Amino acid sequence: MIRFEEVTKRYPDGTTAVRDLSFAVAEGELVTLVGPSGCGKTTTMMMVNRLIEPTSGRIFVDGEDVAAVDPVRLRRRIGYVIQQGGLFPHRTVLDNTATVPSLIGWKRARARARAAELLDLVGLDPSTYGPRYPDQLSGGQRQRVGVARALAADPPVLLMDEPFGAVDPVVREQLQDEFLRMHAAVRKTVLLVTHDIEEAVRLGDRIAVYGQGSIEQFDTPGAVLGAPATSYVADFVGADRSLKRLSVTRIEPSDLAQPPVARLDEPAARAADRLRAEGSRWAVVLDAVGDLHGWAGAGELGTGGLVRDHARRMNAWVPVGASLKQAFGEMLQHDAGWVAVLDGARFLGVLTPAKLHEALRRSVDADARGVPRGEVRFESVADA
């Protein structure tokens, strides 16, 4: 969808902002451009919609050389989001959102209906927020409106320049979550500029890590964190890159341990005898179809009755496909030695600290060797 071919931008004073950039962004992909201030990432993005013209090289959007397209027409089919939204202060939220559809000739009713639809998509009730003005919104709300406005004419490409940088950390995380949810629904091709490696890792399908005017590594978040291509990239992502990698490593069924299981309606004494024979002090409690109901200790089960009489609620759980970071957070929050992993309500297994470490190691090795995680085998403490 977006392709750079040996693109260089050099200013009259001799400053080279970017040099010999060649990379491609697939349709529907979200690519984050990350690096320190002045490294050329914003220049890269602004050359796509010709707010900055390259000195040499070519840029294609959907197979068309942007240099051959009228800049105004080009910009009206590329969404653009900047810090704090860049809203018109004298126009209502609804009219701000309808700006581009109105400019390209949509009738007023259609443009406003589309604006209302997009406000709802970004989590702002159009009946409540549509009549307001930008100065009546919080920073996070203004940023949501900026995203809605950029999407209003249904552009295939979305450019985002530090879109969440001007809000506090809590609101930033909420906006990131909302944007990921929205992107999953609309699947636009996105270039997002940030200086925050954690934001780049959290949002990007792939990451372009910039040095000074060039890309040092262009790869998946897992590969950038697990196998930095250069010492510069390793220093930039930080010594805690293994911790950052927890947020981009998803739990797979092969990562899980299988603990003893007791069924809700079986005699508790029988379950207790089985646990003693297996040398286990507890069991996961499931119903007849394998859905999680809780857990029970061997000592309690030994007092008789049915298993259901002794089952306790299990607070530490995550869905399959959640990140290792989310699982680790659940362990810490509930002071648990493991977390249950579910597919809907169906119990798949538990993730223990040893299994979490093994999953992280397997993910790193898989990226380094270019093979699926399931093919990586090594001895671990979980096997001891």
C-alpha positions as CSV (number, residue, x, y, z in Angstrom):
1,M,0.0,0.0,0.0
2,I,2.9,2.4,0.8
3,R,6.3,1.9,-0.7
4,F,9.5,4.0,-0.4
5,E,12.2,3.5,-3.1
6,E,15.6,5.1,-2.2
7,V,14.0,8.2,-0.8
8,T,16.3,11.1,0.4
9,K,15.4,14.5,1.8
10,R,18.2,17.1,1.8
11,Y,17.6,20.7,2.7
12,P,19.3,23.7,1.1
13,D,21.7,24.2,4.1
14,G,23.0,20.7,3.5
15,T,21.1,18.9,6.3
16,T,20.1,15.4,5.2
17,A,16.9,14.5,7.1
18,V,16.6,11.0,5.6
19,R,18.7,9.1,3.1
20,D,18.1,6.2,0.9
21,L,14.9,5.0,2.6
22,S,13.5,1.8,1.0
23,F,10.7,-0.1,2.7
24,A,7.1,-1.1,2.2
25,V,3.9,-1.1,4.3
26,A,1.4,-3.8,3.4
27,E,-2.3,-3.0,3.1
28,G,-4.0,-3.0,6.5
29,E,-0.7,-3.0,8.3
30,L,0.1,-0.7,11.2
31,V,3.8,0.4,11.1
32,T,5.3,2.5,13.9
33,L,8.3,4.8,13.1
34,V,10.3,5.2,16.3
35,G,13.5,7.0,17.2
36,P,14.9,10.1,19.0
37,S,14.0,13.7,18.1
38,G,15.4,14.8,14.8
39,C,16.0,11.4,13.4
40,G,13.8,11.8,10.3
41,K,10.7,9.8,11.2
42,T,8.2,12.8,10.9
43,T,9.9,13.9,7.7
44,T,9.3,10.3,6.4
45,M,5.7,10.4,7.2
46,M,5.1,14.0,5.8
47,M,6.6,13.0,2.5
48,V,3.8,10.5,2.0
49,N,1.1,13.2,1.7
50,R,3.6,15.7,0.2
51,L,3.6,18.2,3.1
52,I,7.4,17.7,2.5
53,E,8.8,16.9,-1.0
54,P,11.6,14.4,-1.3
55,T,14.9,15.4,-2.9
56,S,15.2,12.1,-4.7
57,G,13.6,8.7,-4.8
58,R,9.9,7.8,-5.2
59,I,7.0,7.1,-2.9
60,F,4.0,5.1,-4.0
61,V,0.5,4.9,-2.4
62,D,-1.6,2.1,-3.6
63,G,0.6,1.7,-6.6
64,E,0.5,5.4,-7.6
65,D,3.6,7.6,-7.5
66,V,2.5,10.5,-5.2
67,A,4.7,13.0,-7.1
68,A,2.2,12.6,-10.0
69,V,-0.9,13.3,-7.9
70,D,-2.3,16.7,-7.2
71,P,-1.3,17.4,-3.5
72,V,-4.7,18.6,-2.5
73,R,-6.4,15.6,-4.0
74,L,-3.8,13.3,-2.4
75,R,-4.3,14.8,1.1
76,R,-8.0,14.4,0.9
77,R,-7.7,10.7,0.6
78,I,-5.1,10.2,3.3
79,G,-6.1,10.6,6.9
80,Y,-3.8,12.8,9.0
81,V,-3.7,12.9,12.8
82,I,-1.5,15.2,14.8
83,Q,-0.9,15.9,18.5
84,Q,-4.0,17.4,20.3
85,G,-6.1,16.7,17.2
86,G,-5.6,20.0,15.4
87,L,-9.3,20.8,15.6
88,F,-11.0,24.0,14.4
89,P,-11.9,25.8,17.6
90,H,-14.9,27.7,16.0
91,R,-16.6,24.5,14.7
92,T,-18.6,21.9,16.7
93,V,-17.2,18.4,17.2
94,L,-19.6,17.0,14.6
95,D,-18.7,19.6,12.0
96,N,-15.0,19.1,12.7
97,T,-15.4,15.4,12.1
98,A,-17.3,16.1,8.9
99,T,-14.7,18.4,7.5
100,V,-13.1,16.2,4.8
101,P,-16.4,14.6,3.5
102,S,-17.7,18.2,3.1
103,L,-14.6,19.3,1.2
104,I,-14.8,16.5,-1.3
105,G,-18.5,17.2,-2.0
106,W,-20.6,15.0,0.2
107,K,-24.0,16.4,0.9
108,R,-24.3,17.9,4.4
109,A,-26.7,15.2,5.7
110,R,-24.4,12.4,4.5
111,A,-21.3,14.0,5.9
112,R,-22.8,14.6,9.3
113,A,-24.2,11.0,9.4
114,R,-20.7,9.7,8.7
115,A,-19.3,12.0,11.3
116,A,-21.8,10.7,13.9
117,E,-20.9,7.1,13.0
118,L,-17.1,7.8,13.4
119,L,-17.6,9.6,16.8
120,D,-19.5,6.5,18.0
121,L,-16.6,4.3,16.7
122,V,-14.0,6.2,18.8
123,G,-16.2,6.0,21.9
124,L,-17.9,9.4,21.9
125,D,-21.7,9.5,21.9
126,P,-22.5,11.9,19.0
127,S,-25.7,13.1,20.7
128,T,-23.6,14.2,23.7
129,Y,-20.3,15.3,22.1
130,G,-21.4,16.3,18.6
131,P,-22.8,19.8,19.6
132,R,-19.8,20.6,21.8
133,Y,-16.8,22.7,20.8
134,P,-13.1,21.6,21.2
135,D,-12.5,23.7,24.3
136,Q,-15.3,21.8,26.0
137,L,-13.4,18.5,25.6
138,S,-10.6,16.9,27.6
139,G,-7.3,16.3,25.8
140,G,-8.1,12.6,25.3
141,Q,-11.5,13.4,23.9
142,R,-10.0,16.0,21.4
143,Q,-7.5,13.3,20.3
144,R,-10.4,10.9,19.7
145,V,-12.1,13.5,17.6
146,G,-8.9,14.0,15.6
147,V,-8.8,10.3,14.8
148,A,-12.5,10.3,13.9
149,R,-12.0,13.3,11.5
150,A,-9.1,11.5,9.8
151,L,-11.2,8.5,9.1
152,A,-14.4,10.3,8.1
153,A,-13.9,10.1,4.3
154,D,-12.8,6.4,4.6
155,P,-9.2,6.9,3.5
156,P,-7.2,3.8,2.8
157,V,-4.1,5.3,4.5
158,L,-3.8,7.0,7.9
159,L,-0.8,9.0,9.0
160,M,-0.4,9.7,12.7
161,D,2.2,12.1,14.2
162,E,2.7,11.5,17.9
163,P,-1.1,11.2,18.3
164,F,-1.1,10.2,22.0
165,G,1.9,12.2,23.1
166,A,0.1,15.2,24.6
167,V,-2.0,13.3,27.2
168,D,-1.2,11.8,30.6
169,P,0.0,8.2,30.8
170,V,-3.3,6.7,32.0
171,V,-5.3,8.4,29.2
172,R,-2.6,7.5,26.7
173,E,-3.0,3.8,27.5
174,Q,-6.7,4.1,27.2
175,L,-6.4,5.8,23.8
176,Q,-4.0,3.1,22.7
177,D,-6.4,0.4,23.7
178,E,-9.3,2.2,21.9
179,F,-7.2,2.7,18.8
180,L,-6.1,-0.9,18.6
181,R,-9.8,-1.9,18.9
182,M,-10.8,0.5,16.2
183,H,-7.9,-0.6,13.9
184,A,-9.0,-4.2,14.2
185,A,-12.4,-3.1,13.0
186,V,-11.4,-0.8,10.1
187,R,-8.0,-2.2,9.1
188,K,-6.5,1.0,7.6
189,T,-2.9,1.1,6.5
190,V,-1.2,3.2,9.2
191,L,2.1,5.0,9.6
192,L,2.4,6.1,13.2
193,V,5.3,8.3,14.5
194,T,6.4,8.0,18.1
195,H,9.5,8.5,20.2
196,D,8.2,6.0,22.8
197,I,9.5,2.5,22.2
198,E,6.9,1.0,24.5
199,E,4.1,2.6,22.4
200,A,5.8,1.5,19.2
201,V,6.0,-2.1,20.5
202,R,2.4,-2.1,21.8
203,L,0.8,-0.7,18.6
204,G,2.9,-1.8,15.7
205,D,2.6,-4.9,13.5
206,R,6.1,-3.9,12.5
207,I,8.5,-1.2,13.8
208,A,11.0,0.9,11.9
209,V,13.7,1.9,14.4
210,Y,15.4,5.1,13.2
211,G,19.0,6.1,13.7
212,Q,20.1,9.4,12.2
213,G,18.2,9.7,8.9
214,S,18.1,6.0,8.2
215,I,16.3,2.9,9.5
216,E,18.5,0.7,11.6
217,Q,15.9,-2.2,11.9
218,F,12.5,-2.8,10.3
219,D,10.9,-5.9,11.8
220,T,8.2,-7.2,14.1
221,P,8.1,-5.9,17.7
222,G,9.1,-9.4,19.0
223,A,12.2,-9.5,16.7
224,V,13.3,-5.9,17.5
225,L,13.1,-6.7,21.2
226,G,14.5,-10.3,21.0
227,A,17.1,-9.9,18.3
228,P,18.2,-6.2,17.9
229,A,20.0,-5.9,14.6
230,T,22.7,-3.4,15.8
231,S,24.1,-2.2,19.1
232,Y,22.3,1.1,18.4
233,V,18.9,-0.7,18.4
234,A,19.8,-2.7,21.5
235,D,20.7,0.5,23.3
236,F,17.6,2.3,22.1
237,V,15.1,-0.4,23.1
238,G,16.8,-0.7,26.5
239,A,18.4,-3.3,28.8
240,D,14.8,-4.2,29.9
241,R,13.8,-5.3,26.4
242,S,13.0,-8.8,27.7
243,L,10.4,-7.2,30.0
244,K,9.0,-5.2,27.1
245,R,8.8,-8.3,25.1
246,L,6.3,-9.8,27.6
247,S,3.8,-7.3,26.2
248,V,4.1,-8.6,22.6
249,T,4.4,-12.3,23.3
250,R,1.0,-14.0,23.2
251,I,0.0,-17.1,25.2
252,E,-0.3,-20.2,23.2
253,P,-1.8,-23.5,24.3
254,S,1.6,-25.2,24.0
255,D,2.9,-22.9,26.8
256,L,0.5,-24.3,29.4
257,A,0.9,-26.8,32.2
258,Q,-1.9,-29.3,32.9
259,P,-2.7,-29.5,36.7
260,P,-4.9,-32.1,38.4
261,V,-8.6,-31.6,37.7
262,A,-11.6,-32.4,39.8
263,R,-15.2,-32.3,38.5
264,L,-17.9,-30.4,40.2
265,D,-20.2,-33.3,40.9
266,E,-17.7,-36.0,41.8
267,P,-17.3,-37.1,45.4
268,A,-14.8,-34.9,47.1
269,A,-13.1,-37.8,48.9
270,R,-12.4,-39.6,45.7
271,A,-10.9,-36.4,44.2
272,A,-8.8,-36.0,47.4
273,D,-7.5,-39.6,47.1
274,R,-6.4,-38.9,43.5
275,L,-4.6,-35.7,44.5
276,R,-2.7,-37.5,47.3
277,A,-1.7,-40.3,44.9
278,E,-0.4,-37.6,42.5
279,G,1.3,-35.7,45.2
280,S,-0.7,-32.5,44.5
281,R,-2.1,-30.1,47.1
282,W,-4.8,-28.6,44.9
283,A,-7.0,-29.2,41.8
284,V,-8.7,-27.1,39.2
285,V,-12.4,-27.5,39.4
286,L,-14.3,-27.9,36.1
287,D,-17.9,-28.6,35.2
288,A,-19.1,-31.5,33.1
289,V,-18.2,-29.7,29.8
290,G,-14.8,-28.5,30.8
291,D,-15.6,-24.9,31.8
292,L,-13.7,-23.4,34.7
293,H,-15.5,-23.3,38.0
294,G,-12.7,-22.6,40.4
295,W,-10.2,-24.6,42.5
296,A,-10.0,-26.7,45.6
297,G,-7.4,-27.8,48.1
298,A,-6.7,-31.5,48.8
299,G,-7.3,-31.0,52.6
300,E,-10.7,-29.5,52.1
301,L,-11.8,-32.2,49.6
302,G,-10.8,-34.8,52.2
303,T,-13.6,-33.7,54.5
304,G,-16.3,-35.2,52.3
305,G,-19.3,-34.1,50.3
306,L,-19.1,-33.2,46.6
307,V,-16.3,-31.2,45.0
308,R,-18.7,-28.3,44.4
309,D,-19.0,-27.9,48.2
310,H,-15.4,-27.0,48.5
311,A,-14.7,-25.1,45.2
312,R,-13.3,-21.5,45.5
313,R,-13.5,-18.8,43.0
314,M,-10.4,-18.5,40.8
315,N,-9.5,-14.8,40.3
316,A,-6.3,-15.1,38.4
317,W,-7.1,-16.0,34.8
318,V,-6.6,-14.6,31.3
319,P,-7.9,-15.6,27.9
320,V,-5.8,-17.5,25.5
321,G,-4.0,-15.1,23.2
322,A,-3.4,-12.6,26.0
323,S,0.1,-11.3,26.5
324,L,2.6,-12.7,28.9
325,K,2.7,-9.3,30.5
326,Q,-1.1,-9.5,31.2
327,A,-0.6,-12.9,32.7
328,F,2.3,-11.8,34.8
329,G,0.2,-8.8,36.0
330,E,-2.6,-11.2,37.1
331,M,-0.1,-13.3,39.1
332,L,1.2,-10.2,40.9
333,Q,-2.2,-8.6,41.5
334,H,-3.7,-11.8,43.0
335,D,-0.5,-13.0,44.6
336,A,-1.0,-16.3,42.7
337,G,1.5,-19.0,41.8
338,W,-0.1,-19.4,38.4
339,V,-3.0,-18.1,36.2
340,A,-5.7,-20.1,34.5
341,V,-5.9,-19.7,30.7
342,L,-9.4,-19.9,29.1
343,D,-10.9,-20.1,25.7
344,G,-14.2,-18.5,26.5
345,A,-15.1,-20.3,29.6
346,R,-13.3,-23.5,28.6
347,F,-10.3,-24.3,30.7
348,L,-7.1,-24.9,28.6
349,G,-4.4,-25.1,31.3
350,V,-2.3,-22.9,33.6
351,L,0.6,-20.6,33.1
352,T,3.1,-20.9,35.9
353,P,6.2,-18.6,36.4
354,A,8.4,-21.4,34.9
355,K,6.1,-21.8,31.9
356,L,6.0,-18.0,31.4
357,H,9.8,-17.9,31.3
358,E,9.9,-20.8,28.9
359,A,7.3,-19.2,26.6
360,L,9.4,-16.0,26.5
361,R,12.6,-17.9,25.7
362,R,10.8,-20.0,23.0
363,S,9.5,-16.8,21.4
364,V,12.9,-15.2,21.3
365,D,14.5,-18.4,19.9
366,A,11.7,-18.8,17.3
367,D,12.2,-15.2,16.0
368,A,16.0,-15.7,15.9
369,R,15.7,-19.0,13.9
370,G,12.7,-18.0,11.8
371,V,10.6,-20.9,12.9
372,P,7.2,-21.3,14.6
373,R,7.4,-21.3,18.4
374,G,6.0,-24.8,18.6
375,E,9.2,-26.1,16.9
376,V,11.6,-24.7,19.5
377,R,12.7,-27.3,22.1
378,F,15.0,-26.8,25.0
379,E,15.5,-28.0,28.5
380,S,13.8,-25.7,31.1
381,V,13.2,-25.5,34.8
382,A,9.6,-26.4,34.0
383,D,10.8,-29.9,33.0
384,A,12.7,-30.5,36.3
